[in-house]
Amino acid sequence: MALNNQALYMSALGRVEEALGAVSQAVDIKTALAEKRPAVHQQDLEHYLRLLEDLRKRGADQK
């Protein structure tokens, strides 16, 4: 959850690239966890993936 929060704070500060790095790392971790225990981690993974998509769109809009 800490990486997700970091991504949200970085995004709020306009630091989209750093936010993308944090949420990408969170997605990698949650993906591995969800493969082993989907019932526990799938919902968080879906949330992180939505955040990653939103940040990518925001980054593309800023360029």
C-alpha distances in whole Angstrom, upper triangle without the diagonal:
4,6,5,6,9,10,11,12,14,15,17,19,20,19,18,19,16,13,15,14,11,10,12,11,8,11,13,11,10,13,15,13,14,18,18,17,16,17,14,11,13,12,9,11,13,11,10,13,14,13,14,17,17,17,19,22,21,22,25,26,26,28
4,5,5,6,9,10,11,12,14,15,17,18,17,17,17,14,12,14,13,9,10,13,11,9,12,14,12,12,16,17,15,17,20,21,20,20,20,17,15,17,16,12,14,16,14,12,15,16,14,15,18,18,17,20,22,21,21,25,26,25,27
4,5,5,6,9,10,10,12,14,15,16,14,14,14,11,9,10,9,5,6,9,7,6,9,11,10,11,14,15,15,16,19,20,20,20,21,18,15,16,16,12,12,15,13,10,13,14,12,12,16,16,14,16,19,18,18,21,23,22,24
4,5,5,6,9,10,11,12,14,15,14,13,14,12,9,10,10,7,6,9,9,6,9,12,11,11,14,16,15,16,19,20,19,19,19,17,14,15,13,10,10,12,9,7,10,11,9,10,13,13,12,15,17,16,17,20,21,21,23
4,5,5,6,9,10,11,12,14,13,13,15,12,9,12,12,9,9,12,12,10,13,15,15,14,17,19,18,19,23,24,22,22,22,19,17,18,16,12,14,15,12,10,14,14,11,13,16,15,13,17,19,17,18,21,22,21,24
4,5,5,6,8,10,11,12,11,11,12,9,7,10,10,7,8,11,11,10,13,15,15,15,18,20,20,21,24,25,24,24,25,22,19,20,19,15,16,17,14,12,15,15,12,13,16,15,13,16,18,16,16,20,21,20,22
4,6,5,6,9,10,11,9,8,9,7,4,7,8,5,6,9,10,9,11,14,14,15,17,19,19,20,23,25,24,23,24,22,18,19,18,14,14,15,12,10,12,12,9,9,12,11,9,12,14,13,13,16,17,17,19
4,6,5,6,9,10,10,9,12,10,7,10,11,9,9,12,13,12,14,17,17,17,19,22,21,22,25,26,25,24,25,22,19,20,18,14,15,15,12,11,13,12,9,10,13,11,9,13,14,13,14,17,17,17,20
4,5,5,6,9,9,10,12,10,8,11,13,10,11,15,15,14,17,19,19,19,22,24,24,25,28,29,28,27,28,25,22,23,21,18,19,19,16,14,17,16,12,14,16,14,12,15,17,14,15,19,19,17,20
4,5,5,6,5,6,9,6,5,9,10,9,10,13,14,14,16,19,19,20,22,24,24,25,28,30,29,28,29,27,24,24,22,19,19,20,17,15,17,16,12,13,15,13,10,13,15,12,12,16,16,15,17
4,5,5,5,5,8,8,6,8,11,10,10,13,15,15,16,19,20,20,22,25,25,25,28,30,29,28,29,27,23,23,21,19,19,18,15,14,15,14,10,11,13,10,8,11,12,9,10,13,13,12,15
4,5,7,8,12,11,9,12,14,13,14,17,18,18,19,22,23,23,25,27,27,28,31,32,31,30,30,28,25,25,23,20,21,21,17,16,18,16,13,14,16,13,11,14,15,11,13,16,15,14,17
4,6,8,11,10,9,13,14,14,15,18,19,19,21,23,24,25,27,29,29,30,33,34,34,32,33,31,28,28,26,23,23,24,20,19,20,19,15,16,18,15,13,15,16,13,13,17,16,14,17
4,6,9,9,9,11,14,14,15,17,19,19,21,23,24,25,26,29,29,30,32,35,34,33,34,32,28,28,26,24,23,23,20,18,19,18,15,15,16,13,10,13,13,10,10,13,12,10,13
4,6,6,6,9,10,11,12,14,16,17,18,20,22,23,24,26,27,28,30,32,32,31,33,30,27,27,26,23,22,22,20,17,18,18,14,14,15,14,10,12,14,11,9,13,13,11,13
4,5,5,6,9,10,10,12,14,15,16,18,20,21,22,24,25,26,28,30,30,29,30,28,25,25,23,21,20,20,17,15,15,15,11,10,12,10,7,8,10,7,6,10,11,9,11
4,5,5,6,9,10,10,13,14,15,17,19,20,21,23,25,25,27,29,30,29,31,29,25,25,24,21,20,20,19,15,16,16,13,11,13,12,8,9,12,10,7,11,12,11,11
4,5,5,6,9,10,11,13,14,16,17,19,20,22,23,24,26,28,28,28,29,27,24,24,23,20,19,20,18,15,16,17,13,12,14,14,10,11,14,12,11,14,16,14,15
4,5,5,6,8,10,11,12,14,16,16,18,20,21,22,24,26,26,25,27,24,21,21,20,17,16,17,15,12,13,13,10,9,12,11,7,10,12,11,10,13,15,14,16
4,5,5,6,8,10,10,12,14,15,16,18,20,20,22,25,25,24,26,24,20,20,19,16,15,15,14,11,11,12,9,7,9,10,6,7,11,10,9,12,14,13,15
4,6,5,6,9,10,11,13,14,15,17,19,20,21,24,24,24,26,24,20,20,20,17,15,17,16,12,13,14,12,9,12,13,10,11,14,14,12,15,17,16,17
4,5,5,6,9,10,11,12,14,16,17,18,20,22,22,22,24,21,18,18,18,15,14,15,14,10,12,14,11,9,13,13,11,12,16,15,14,17,19,18,20
4,5,5,6,9,10,10,12,14,15,16,18,20,20,19,21,19,15,15,15,12,10,12,10,7,8,10,7,6,10,11,9,11,14,14,13,16,18,18,20
4,5,5,6,9,10,10,13,14,15,17,19,20,19,21,19,16,16,16,13,11,12,12,8,8,11,10,7,10,12,10,11,14,15,14,16,19,19,20
4,5,5,6,9,10,11,13,14,16,18,18,18,21,18,15,16,16,13,11,14,14,10,11,14,12,10,14,15,14,14,18,18,17,19,22,22,23
4,5,5,6,8,10,11,12,14,16,16,15,17,15,12,13,13,10,8,11,10,7,9,12,10,10,13,15,13,15,18,18,18,21,23,23,24
4,5,5,6,9,10,10,12,14,15,14,16,15,11,11,12,9,6,9,9,6,7,10,10,8,11,14,13,14,17,18,18,20,22,23,24
4,6,5,6,9,10,11,13,14,14,17,16,12,12,14,12,9,12,13,10,10,14,13,11,14,17,16,16,19,21,20,22,24,25,25
4,5,5,6,9,10,11,12,13,15,13,10,12,13,11,9,12,13,10,12,15,15,14,17,19,18,19,22,23,22,25,27,27,28
4,5,5,6,8,10,10,10,12,10,7,8,10,7,6,9,10,8,10,13,13,13,16,18,18,18,21,22,23,25,27,28,29
4,5,5,6,9,10,9,12,12,8,8,11,10,7,10,12,10,10,13,14,13,15,18,18,18,21,23,23,24,27,28,29
4,6,5,7,9,10,13,12,9,10,13,12,10,13,15,13,14,17,18,16,19,22,21,22,25,26,26,27,30,31,32
4,5,5,6,7,10,9,6,9,11,10,9,13,14,13,14,17,18,18,20,22,22,23,26,27,27,29,32,32,33
4,5,5,4,8,7,5,5,9,9,7,10,13,12,13,16,17,17,19,21,22,22,25,27,27,28,31,32,33
4,6,6,10,10,9,9,12,13,10,13,16,15,15,18,20,19,21,23,24,24,27,29,29,30,33,34,35
4,6,9,9,9,10,14,14,13,15,18,17,18,21,22,22,24,26,27,27,30,32,32,33,36,37,38
4,6,6,6,8,11,12,11,14,16,16,17,20,21,21,23,26,26,27,30,31,32,33,36,37,38
4,5,5,5,8,10,9,11,14,14,15,17,19,19,21,23,24,25,27,29,30,31,33,35,36
4,6,6,8,10,11,12,14,16,17,18,20,21,23,24,26,27,29,30,32,33,35,36,38
4,6,8,8,10,12,13,14,16,18,19,20,22,24,25,26,28,29,30,32,34,35,37
4,6,6,6,9,10,11,12,15,16,16,19,20,21,22,25,26,27,29,30,32,33
4,6,5,6,9,10,10,12,14,15,16,18,20,21,23,24,26,27,29,30,32
4,5,5,6,9,10,11,13,14,16,17,19,20,22,23,24,26,27,29,31
4,5,5,6,9,10,11,12,14,15,16,18,20,21,22,24,26,27,29
4,5,5,6,9,10,10,12,14,15,16,18,20,21,22,24,26,27
4,5,5,6,9,10,11,12,14,15,17,18,20,21,23,25,26
4,5,5,6,9,10,11,12,14,16,17,18,20,21,23,25
4,5,5,6,9,10,10,12,14,15,16,18,20,21,23
4,5,5,6,9,10,11,12,14,15,17,18,20,21
4,5,5,6,9,10,11,12,14,15,17,19,20
4,5,5,6,9,10,10,12,14,15,16,19
4,5,5,6,9,10,10,12,14,15,17
4,5,5,6,9,10,11,12,14,16
4,5,5,6,9,10,11,12,15
4,5,5,6,8,10,11,13
4,5,5,6,9,10,11
4,5,5,6,9,10
4,5,5,6,9
4,5,5,7
4,5,5
4,6
4
